[in-house]
């Protein structure tokens, strides 16, 4: 019992460290090229250095920070091409998941769960000007998690989980910015139409169509990224965009 409690405390501290450092980076408080000191982070977050060290190693694997020759880590900067590649990778994997789901078939209960999510998303985007973005982010995340599982492939699900840890690659990466940009809000309606088309293709067992739709759906995030980069003011107000240069 004592050992279990100790492990749970350690896990809790590691998660707190991971989320805390991520927040510092993606809020822009710690910019690209800044060296991350374990001692400084430990004091700032109120966490011992051991979970801080583990969190930095995790963020290194995710590509958020990078090691430096003298030891330690710095915050990584990204080019628009880096982000575009991450989005394209996610789209390719989601496309594969959608194709396999269509080819292998999906149990009726799972399809019904997808239709339930689609109905909830329909209601959320019915009036883009009134969209509850927090609710949309939650339902959109669920939709993509369900889509990943529909392939029946644990390998693909695991690789998608890994890919979506890449900075800006997740399906909700730029949604917070859409709340601030009316011209981009309309993309939620387009995204929802794509959600419906993907599920329809899977139901009809149209693998090639399902794959193409899923890949095109990911590219919508690329279009939103381009719109935000063109609006230079957003680079300092949207979480994480300050990491993108060039």
Secondary structure by P-SEA (a helix, b strand, c coil): caaaaaaaaaaaaaaaaaaaaaaaaaaccccccbbbbaaaaaaaacccaaaaaaaaaaaaaaccccccccccccbbbbcaaaaaaaaaaaaaaaaaaaaaaaaacccaaaaaaaaaaaaaaaaaaccccccaaaaaaaaaaaaaaaaaaccccaaaaaaaaaaaacccccccccaaaaaacccccaaaaaaaaaaaaaaaaaaacaaaaaaaaaaaaaaaaaaaaaaaaaaccccccccccccccc
